[in-house]
Amino acid sequence: MASIPGTPTRVLLVVGATRPDLTSQVSNQGILPAYADKFAQRLHDAEIAATVSPTEAHADLERLGEEFALAVLTNGLPDWQRGKLAASDLDSYFNAVVTSFDVGAHKPDPEPFREVERRIDADGYAMIGDSDDDVDGAEAAGWESLHYDGGRLGDVPAALDWI
């Protein structure tokens, strides 16, 4: 990859920025403004290219989708998260994709969880998350929650029966 003129050796990005904010942050780190958007796009492309889903993700999500409506609820940037799902061919398994930016509030705030409820009508809701914000937000919204440790998603139905 060719270097971009004016590129600093370190770039500090605030997680949860919108694309215009990301471009502004990159520019504020010393990258010439004319190259800031191009650099932000390279970061976006690298993030998507580095996304790897577990081999069994497709089978696990298909199985879960037979029993549950599935949604993605993330604090990540909308185009980045949707791009990662599409690049992994996982997007078709989900009935809804909600980012905190769509809602204007980040997990653990219960508002993103309420948006999922508005998009998917169900008798009950459960969050499978890998962070305290996921679990705390789910509990604040009155949802069941499971802390995902990187194991098989296929084990989720039994875990949901347990809770």
Secondary structure, 3 states (H helix, E strand, C coil): CCCCCCCCCCCCCCCCCCHHHHHHHHHHCCCCHHHHHHHHHHHHHHHHHCCCCCCCHHHHHHHHHHHCCCEEEECCCHHHHHHHHHHCCCHHHCCEEEEHHHHCCCCCCCHHHHHHHHHCCCCCCEEEECCHHHHHHHHHCCCEEEECCCCCHHHHHHHHHHC
